[in-house]
Amino acid sequence: MHIIPPALDRLIRDLNRLPGIGRKTATRLALYILRHPAAEAQSLARNLAELHGAIRLCENCCIFSEISPCAICSDPKRRSDLVCVVEEPGDLMAIEKTGVYKGQYHVLHGVLSPVDGIGPEEINVDRLLARIRRQKVAEVLVATSSTVPGEATASYLARRLQQEPVRLTRLACGIPMGMDIKYADEITLARAIEARSETTA
């Protein structure tokens, strides 16, 4: 006997397709939506339906935006000669939360992964090179993750940028705040030593 109504089951299956959402979480979310007023569900459905029509890629940095160029690229207070290269829009959002970075960005929308058929053409590298030349970029800060694909992408970018008159920097990796040094893995500890900085009393 099928105890879940077909309409609810379809919603559970749709939610289950989202990354990080298992069947139990999808069921909990679907029941939450069902228990609340229909107006809330209709608003959610309307926002989802309008999403692809309203959002585009910024012609300059490839971030998701409703305008192009985006608000960051259009901001005269941001340094146009400093470009931070990130894998995904979520990485950009994390860096922006710090309030420290004052340059622009370039979103790759992925990392090199030959196993998955993702090569340089799929991750906006040529657009980055064209932008560096057009915008007279002085520094490229590579902020890819310290995973194997992230490191491979960083190495590839370093090779491609060798002939460009830019300073190439890498986001420092080190010991997270609150972590005991003895629990750090060898690679993280080595990176922390290599990226050491001056300290004051």
C-alpha positions as a Markdown table, in Angstrom:
| # | Residue | x | y | z |
|---|---|---|---|---|
| 1 | Met | 0.0 | 0.0 | 0.0 |
| 2 | His | 1.4 | 3.4 | -1.0 |
| 3 | Ile | 0.9 | 5.7 | 2.0 |
| 4 | Ile | 2.6 | 8.8 | 0.5 |
| 5 | Pro | 0.3 | 10.8 | -1.9 |
| 6 | Pro | 1.8 | 10.9 | -5.4 |
| 7 | Ala | 2.1 | 14.7 | -5.4 |
| 8 | Leu | 4.0 | 14.7 | -2.1 |
| 9 | Asp | 6.1 | 11.8 | -3.3 |
| 10 | Arg | 7.1 | 13.7 | -6.5 |
| 11 | Leu | 8.2 | 16.7 | -4.4 |
| 12 | Ile | 10.2 | 14.4 | -2.1 |
| 13 | Arg | 11.9 | 13.0 | -5.2 |
| 14 | Asp | 12.7 | 16.4 | -6.6 |
| 15 | Leu | 14.1 | 17.6 | -3.3 |
| 16 | Asn | 16.1 | 14.4 | -3.0 |
| 17 | Arg | 18.0 | 15.3 | -6.3 |
| 18 | Leu | 19.5 | 18.4 | -4.6 |
| 19 | Pro | 23.1 | 18.0 | -3.4 |
| 20 | Gly | 23.4 | 17.0 | 0.2 |
| 21 | Ile | 19.7 | 16.3 | 0.6 |
| 22 | Gly | 19.0 | 12.6 | 1.4 |
| 23 | Arg | 15.6 | 11.0 | 1.4 |
| 24 | Lys | 14.9 | 11.7 | 5.1 |
| 25 | Thr | 15.8 | 15.4 | 4.7 |
| 26 | Ala | 13.8 | 15.7 | 1.5 |
| 27 | Thr | 10.7 | 14.2 | 3.3 |
| 28 | Arg | 11.1 | 16.6 | 6.2 |
| 29 | Leu | 11.3 | 19.6 | 3.8 |
| 30 | Ala | 8.4 | 18.4 | 1.8 |
| 31 | Leu | 6.2 | 17.9 | 4.9 |
| 32 | Tyr | 7.3 | 21.4 | 6.2 |
| 33 | Ile | 6.2 | 23.0 | 2.9 |
| 34 | Leu | 2.9 | 21.0 | 3.0 |
| 35 | Arg | 2.1 | 22.1 | 6.6 |
| 36 | His | 2.5 | 25.8 | 5.9 |
| 37 | Pro | 0.1 | 28.1 | 4.0 |
| 38 | Ala | -0.3 | 27.5 | 0.3 |
| 39 | Ala | 0.8 | 31.1 | -0.3 |
| 40 | Glu | 4.3 | 30.2 | 0.9 |
| 41 | Ala | 4.6 | 27.2 | -1.3 |
| 42 | Gln | 3.3 | 29.3 | -4.3 |
| 43 | Ser | 5.9 | 32.0 | -3.5 |
| 44 | Leu | 8.7 | 29.4 | -3.4 |
| 45 | Ala | 7.4 | 27.9 | -6.7 |
| 46 | Arg | 7.3 | 31.3 | -8.4 |
| 47 | Asn | 10.8 | 32.2 | -7.2 |
| 48 | Leu | 12.1 | 28.9 | -8.6 |
| 49 | Ala | 10.3 | 29.4 | -11.9 |
| 50 | Glu | 11.7 | 32.9 | -12.3 |
| 51 | Leu | 15.3 | 32.0 | -11.3 |
| 52 | His | 16.8 | 31.0 | -14.6 |
| 53 | Gly | 15.1 | 33.9 | -16.4 |
| 54 | Ala | 16.3 | 36.6 | -13.9 |
| 55 | Ile | 19.9 | 35.4 | -13.4 |
| 56 | Arg | 22.7 | 35.5 | -15.9 |
| 57 | Leu | 26.5 | 35.3 | -15.8 |
| 58 | Cys | 28.4 | 38.6 | -15.5 |
| 59 | Glu | 30.2 | 39.1 | -18.8 |
| 60 | Asn | 33.3 | 40.1 | -16.9 |
| 61 | Cys | 33.7 | 37.8 | -13.9 |
| 62 | Cys | 31.2 | 35.0 | -14.6 |
| 63 | Ile | 29.4 | 35.4 | -11.3 |
| 64 | Phe | 25.6 | 34.9 | -11.1 |
| 65 | Ser | 24.0 | 38.3 | -11.4 |
| 66 | Glu | 20.8 | 40.0 | -12.5 |
| 67 | Ile | 22.8 | 42.7 | -14.2 |
| 68 | Ser | 26.0 | 42.6 | -16.3 |
| 69 | Pro | 28.5 | 43.7 | -15.5 |
| 70 | Cys | 27.7 | 42.7 | -11.9 |
| 71 | Ala | 27.7 | 45.0 | -8.8 |
| 72 | Ile | 31.3 | 44.0 | -7.9 |
| 73 | Cys | 32.7 | 44.6 | -11.3 |
| 74 | Ser | 30.8 | 48.0 | -11.6 |
| 75 | Asp | 32.0 | 49.2 | -8.2 |
| 76 | Pro | 34.5 | 52.0 | -8.6 |
| 77 | Lys | 35.8 | 51.4 | -5.1 |
| 78 | Arg | 37.0 | 47.8 | -6.0 |
| 79 | Arg | 40.5 | 47.3 | -7.4 |
| 80 | Ser | 40.2 | 46.3 | -11.1 |
| 81 | Asp | 43.9 | 45.4 | -11.2 |
| 82 | Leu | 43.5 | 42.6 | -8.6 |
| 83 | Val | 41.5 | 39.5 | -9.5 |
| 84 | Cys | 40.8 | 36.6 | -7.2 |
| 85 | Val | 40.1 | 33.3 | -9.1 |
| 86 | Val | 37.6 | 31.0 | -7.3 |
| 87 | Glu | 36.0 | 27.7 | -8.2 |
| 88 | Glu | 32.4 | 28.4 | -7.5 |
| 89 | Pro | 30.1 | 31.4 | -6.6 |
| 90 | Gly | 29.9 | 30.0 | -3.0 |
| 91 | Asp | 33.7 | 30.6 | -2.6 |
| 92 | Leu | 33.2 | 34.2 | -3.7 |
| 93 | Met | 30.5 | 34.6 | -1.1 |
| 94 | Ala | 32.7 | 33.2 | 1.6 |
| 95 | Ile | 35.5 | 35.6 | 0.8 |
| 96 | Glu | 33.2 | 38.6 | 0.6 |
| 97 | Lys | 31.9 | 37.8 | 4.1 |
| 98 | Thr | 35.4 | 38.6 | 5.5 |
| 99 | Gly | 35.1 | 42.2 | 4.3 |
| 100 | Val | 38.9 | 42.1 | 3.7 |
| 101 | Tyr | 39.2 | 41.6 | 0.0 |
| 102 | Lys | 38.8 | 44.7 | -2.1 |
| 103 | Gly | 39.5 | 43.5 | -5.6 |
| 104 | Gln | 37.4 | 41.8 | -8.3 |
| 105 | Tyr | 36.8 | 38.1 | -9.0 |
| 106 | His | 36.8 | 35.5 | -11.7 |
| 107 | Val | 34.6 | 32.5 | -11.2 |
| 108 | Leu | 35.7 | 29.3 | -13.0 |
| 109 | His | 32.5 | 27.3 | -12.3 |
| 110 | Gly | 34.5 | 24.1 | -11.7 |
| 111 | Val | 38.0 | 22.6 | -11.5 |
| 112 | Leu | 40.0 | 20.5 | -13.8 |
| 113 | Ser | 38.9 | 16.9 | -13.6 |
| 114 | Pro | 39.9 | 14.7 | -16.6 |
| 115 | Val | 38.0 | 11.8 | -15.1 |
| 116 | Asp | 34.8 | 13.8 | -15.2 |
| 117 | Gly | 35.6 | 15.2 | -18.7 |
| 118 | Ile | 36.2 | 18.7 | -17.3 |
| 119 | Gly | 39.1 | 20.4 | -19.2 |
| 120 | Pro | 40.3 | 24.0 | -19.5 |
| 121 | Glu | 37.6 | 24.9 | -22.0 |
| 122 | Glu | 34.9 | 24.1 | -19.4 |
| 123 | Ile | 36.2 | 26.4 | -16.6 |
| 124 | Asn | 36.6 | 29.8 | -18.2 |
| 125 | Val | 40.4 | 29.9 | -18.3 |
| 126 | Asp | 40.5 | 31.6 | -21.8 |
| 127 | Arg | 38.1 | 34.2 | -20.6 |
| 128 | Leu | 40.4 | 34.9 | -17.6 |
| 129 | Leu | 43.4 | 35.3 | -19.9 |
| 130 | Ala | 41.5 | 37.7 | -22.2 |
| 131 | Arg | 40.4 | 39.7 | -19.2 |
| 132 | Ile | 43.9 | 40.0 | -17.7 |
| 133 | Arg | 45.1 | 41.5 | -21.0 |
| 134 | Arg | 42.1 | 43.8 | -21.5 |
| 135 | Gln | 41.9 | 45.0 | -17.9 |
| 136 | Lys | 45.6 | 45.4 | -17.3 |
| 137 | Val | 45.4 | 43.1 | -14.2 |
| 138 | Ala | 48.5 | 43.4 | -12.0 |
| 139 | Glu | 47.8 | 40.5 | -9.6 |
| 140 | Val | 45.9 | 37.2 | -9.8 |
| 141 | Leu | 45.1 | 35.6 | -6.5 |
| 142 | Val | 44.4 | 31.9 | -7.0 |
| 143 | Ala | 41.8 | 30.8 | -4.3 |
| 144 | Thr | 41.1 | 27.3 | -5.4 |
| 145 | Ser | 40.6 | 24.6 | -2.8 |
| 146 | Ser | 43.5 | 22.4 | -1.5 |
| 147 | Thr | 41.9 | 19.3 | -2.9 |
| 148 | Val | 43.6 | 17.3 | -5.7 |
| 149 | Pro | 41.5 | 18.9 | -8.5 |
| 150 | Gly | 41.9 | 22.4 | -6.9 |
| 151 | Glu | 45.7 | 22.0 | -6.7 |
| 152 | Ala | 45.8 | 20.7 | -10.3 |
| 153 | Thr | 43.7 | 23.8 | -11.4 |
| 154 | Ala | 46.1 | 26.1 | -9.5 |
| 155 | Ser | 49.1 | 24.5 | -11.2 |
| 156 | Tyr | 47.5 | 24.8 | -14.6 |
| 157 | Leu | 46.7 | 28.4 | -14.0 |
| 158 | Ala | 50.3 | 29.1 | -12.9 |
| 159 | Arg | 51.6 | 27.5 | -16.2 |
| 160 | Arg | 49.2 | 29.5 | -18.4 |
| 161 | Leu | 50.0 | 32.8 | -16.6 |
| 162 | Gln | 53.7 | 32.4 | -16.8 |
| 163 | Gln | 53.9 | 34.5 | -19.9 |
| 164 | Glu | 51.6 | 37.2 | -18.6 |
| 165 | Pro | 53.0 | 40.3 | -16.8 |
| 166 | Val | 51.1 | 39.6 | -13.6 |
| 167 | Arg | 52.0 | 38.8 | -10.0 |
| 168 | Leu | 50.6 | 35.4 | -9.2 |
| 169 | Thr | 49.7 | 34.7 | -5.6 |
| 170 | Arg | 48.0 | 31.8 | -3.9 |
| 171 | Leu | 45.5 | 31.8 | -1.0 |
| 172 | Ala | 47.5 | 30.8 | 2.1 |
| 173 | Cys | 46.7 | 27.5 | 3.7 |
| 174 | Gly | 47.4 | 26.8 | 7.4 |
| 175 | Ile | 46.1 | 25.7 | 10.8 |
| 176 | Pro | 42.4 | 26.5 | 11.4 |
| 177 | Met | 41.7 | 28.8 | 14.4 |
| 178 | Gly | 41.1 | 26.7 | 17.5 |
| 179 | Met | 42.8 | 23.6 | 16.1 |
| 180 | Asp | 45.5 | 21.8 | 18.1 |
| 181 | Ile | 48.7 | 21.5 | 16.0 |
| 182 | Lys | 49.2 | 17.9 | 16.8 |
| 183 | Tyr | 45.9 | 17.0 | 14.9 |
| 184 | Ala | 46.9 | 18.8 | 11.7 |
| 185 | Asp | 47.8 | 16.6 | 8.7 |
| 186 | Glu | 51.3 | 16.8 | 7.2 |
| 187 | Ile | 50.3 | 18.8 | 4.1 |
| 188 | Thr | 48.3 | 21.4 | 6.1 |
| 189 | Leu | 51.2 | 21.8 | 8.6 |
| 190 | Ala | 53.8 | 22.1 | 5.8 |
| 191 | Arg | 51.6 | 24.8 | 4.1 |
| 192 | Ala | 51.3 | 26.6 | 7.3 |
| 193 | Ile | 55.1 | 26.7 | 7.7 |
| 194 | Glu | 55.6 | 27.8 | 4.1 |
| 195 | Ala | 53.0 | 30.6 | 4.5 |
| 196 | Arg | 54.4 | 31.8 | 7.9 |
| 197 | Ser | 54.3 | 35.6 | 8.4 |
| 198 | Glu | 56.0 | 38.1 | 10.8 |
| 199 | Thr | 54.5 | 38.4 | 14.2 |
| 200 | Thr | 54.4 | 41.2 | 16.7 |
| 201 | Ala | 54.6 | 41.3 | 20.4 |
